[in-house]
């Protein structure tokens, strides 16, 4: 990776490095914290039956599609 050349580029590079360091410290903390927590799954409701009636209405025509001209 090329070294930053101007003063603004150097400042931006330093800030990006600081942000990346902060992110890594934060993510390590969160990963360590989540590893110690126990996983509790969300209870699900049983599947219910639904009665449906389908009615054949024939062939449907396509909807109009406006074109930008």
GILINMO-V361973 format. One record per residue. N is the residue number from 1. PSI is psi in whole degrees, 0 to 359 (999 if undefined). Layout:
BEGIN
N/PSI
N/PSI
END
This chain:
BEGIN
1/136
2/146
3/142
4/145
5/319
6/169
7/320
8/322
9/321
10/318
11/317
12/320
13/317
14/319
15/323
16/320
17/319
18/319
19/320
20/320
21/316
22/318
23/315
24/320
25/318
26/316
27/323
28/320
29/315
30/320
31/320
32/322
33/319
34/332
35/330
36/337
37/147
38/145
39/125
40/112
41/154
42/128
43/139
44/156
45/147
46/154
47/138
48/154
49/142
50/128
51/130
52/143
53/126
54/139
55/125
56/119
57/5
58/191
59/136
60/143
61/146
62/148
63/150
64/143
65/107
66/136
67/136
68/118
69/999
END
